[in-house]
Amino acid sequence: MKICIVGAGAIGGYLGAKLALAGEAVTLIARGSHLEAIQKNGLKLLMADGSSQIATPSLATSDIQEAGLQDIEAGRATEIDAIVGAVAELGKLTQIPTPYIDAIYASVKLLEATKERA
């Protein structure tokens, strides 16, 4: 499975390290010196018992476009309905306009439909 984690800080880094150590293909999106450290040394996971493990992600980058459209390219369904669709629905229910969310949702649905026809 290919997994992309946007924001490899404390929580994202921990999840990315655990997934990479479990053998998953993990892409981490990070910035600055943290990104440089991940690229050079991997992620060091310190355990409560004092032990540590080094996880090496498949890719560590600051450019999310390098991660690609993983689900769409693999022909899998995306999580767009559960994530972005839910926010758009909440906006409608509360009468709060969500034009950017609506545009993202429509764009991904178009990409999914285009990929299905290809």
Secondary structure by P-SEA (a helix, b strand, c coil): cbbbbccccaaaaaaaaaaaaaccbbbbbbccaaaaaaacccbbbbccccbbbbbbcccccccccccccccccccccccccccaaaaaaaaaaaccccaaaaaaaaaaaaaaaaaaac
